[in-house]
Amino acid sequence: MSKVLVIEDTVSEMELISNYLRDSGYTVIATTDAKDALGKINQHKPNVIITDLVMPGMNGLELCRSIRKNPDTQNLPIVVCTSKNQDLDRMWAMKQGADVYVTKPFSKEQLVRAIRSVV
């Protein structure tokens, strides 16, 4: 069973994503803070990360760069799940290390398909 770390600063969105993933058989670790996520990555060793882009403190792009710079996490799949739906946003996220880009609103099927594409 794959372990997914969800980083989403809006609690209702985090709960929705977490419920969709649990319903699909994934183990979920969740946090509202990207800096906290870096510690959880080392502690829990997730198989994939889902992160929002727009968050206070460290944003999702900074998180992607940090994960990619660390030799221990550089190959960890990253799924961006964001309301930013412009082509430029998608392109920039991919350049920063995202593997898959999902825009809000999303369906359970879209989210699970994104996870399956990288795990």
C-alpha positions as CSV (number, residue, x, y, z in Angstrom):
1,M,0.0,0.0,0.0
2,S,1.4,3.4,-1.0
3,K,1.9,6.2,1.6
4,V,0.9,9.7,0.5
5,L,1.9,13.0,2.2
6,V,-0.7,15.7,1.6
7,I,0.3,19.3,2.1
8,E,-2.7,21.7,1.9
9,D,-3.2,24.8,4.0
10,T,-7.0,24.8,3.6
11,V,-8.2,22.2,6.1
12,S,-11.4,21.3,4.2
13,E,-9.4,20.7,1.0
14,M,-6.9,18.6,3.0
15,E,-9.7,16.5,4.5
16,L,-11.3,16.0,1.0
17,I,-8.0,14.9,-0.6
18,S,-7.2,12.7,2.4
19,N,-10.6,11.0,2.3
20,Y,-10.5,10.4,-1.4
21,L,-7.1,8.7,-1.0
22,R,-8.0,6.7,2.0
23,D,-11.2,5.5,0.2
24,S,-8.9,4.3,-2.6
25,G,-6.6,2.3,-0.3
26,Y,-3.8,4.8,0.4
27,T,-2.2,5.6,3.8
28,V,-2.3,9.3,4.3
29,I,-0.1,11.7,6.3
30,A,-1.3,15.3,6.2
31,T,0.0,18.7,7.2
32,T,-1.0,22.3,6.5
33,D,2.6,23.6,6.4
34,A,5.3,23.0,3.8
35,K,8.1,23.4,6.3
36,D,6.5,20.7,8.5
37,A,6.2,18.5,5.4
38,L,10.0,18.4,5.0
39,G,10.2,16.8,8.5
40,K,7.3,14.4,7.7
41,I,9.1,13.3,4.5
42,N,12.1,12.2,6.6
43,Q,10.0,10.7,9.3
44,H,7.3,8.8,7.3
45,K,9.1,8.1,4.0
46,P,6.0,8.6,1.7
47,N,5.8,7.1,-1.7
48,V,4.4,10.3,-3.2
49,I,3.6,13.9,-2.2
50,I,0.5,16.0,-3.1
51,T,1.0,19.7,-2.5
52,D,-0.8,22.9,-3.0
53,L,1.1,25.8,-4.5
54,V,-0.3,28.8,-2.7
55,M,0.5,28.5,1.0
56,P,1.8,30.9,3.7
57,G,5.4,30.6,4.7
58,M,7.0,28.1,2.3
59,N,4.9,27.8,-0.9
60,G,4.6,24.6,-3.0
61,L,7.2,25.7,-5.6
62,E,9.7,26.3,-2.8
63,L,8.8,22.8,-1.4
64,C,9.3,21.2,-4.8
65,R,12.8,22.8,-5.2
66,S,13.8,21.8,-1.7
67,I,12.7,18.2,-2.3
68,R,14.6,18.1,-5.7
69,K,17.8,19.5,-4.2
70,N,18.0,16.8,-1.5
71,P,19.7,13.6,-2.7
72,D,17.5,11.6,-0.3
73,T,14.3,12.9,-1.8
74,Q,15.2,14.0,-5.3
75,N,13.3,11.1,-6.9
76,L,10.2,11.4,-4.7
77,P,7.1,11.9,-7.0
78,I,5.3,15.2,-6.5
79,V,1.7,15.9,-7.5
80,V,0.7,19.5,-7.5
81,C,-3.0,20.1,-6.7
82,T,-3.8,23.8,-7.1
83,S,-6.4,26.4,-8.2
84,K,-3.8,28.0,-10.4
85,N,-5.0,26.9,-13.8
86,Q,-2.9,28.9,-16.3
87,D,-0.5,27.2,-18.7
88,L,2.3,29.3,-17.3
89,D,1.6,28.1,-13.8
90,R,1.7,24.5,-14.9
91,M,4.9,25.0,-16.9
92,W,6.6,26.8,-13.9
93,A,5.6,24.0,-11.5
94,M,6.9,21.3,-13.8
95,K,10.2,23.2,-14.1
96,Q,10.4,23.4,-10.3
97,G,10.1,19.6,-10.0
98,A,6.4,18.7,-10.1
99,D,5.7,15.4,-11.9
100,V,1.9,15.8,-12.3
101,Y,-0.3,18.9,-12.2
102,V,-4.0,18.7,-11.1
103,T,-6.2,21.7,-11.0
104,K,-9.0,22.4,-8.5
105,P,-11.8,21.5,-8.6
106,F,-10.9,17.9,-9.2
107,S,-12.8,14.6,-9.0
108,K,-11.7,11.6,-6.9
109,E,-10.9,9.8,-10.1
110,Q,-8.7,12.6,-11.4
111,L,-6.8,12.6,-8.1
112,V,-6.3,8.8,-7.9
113,R,-5.3,8.7,-11.5
114,A,-2.6,11.3,-10.8
115,I,-1.2,9.3,-7.9
116,R,-1.3,6.0,-9.9
117,S,0.6,7.7,-12.8
118,V,3.6,8.3,-10.6
119,V,3.6,5.4,-8.0
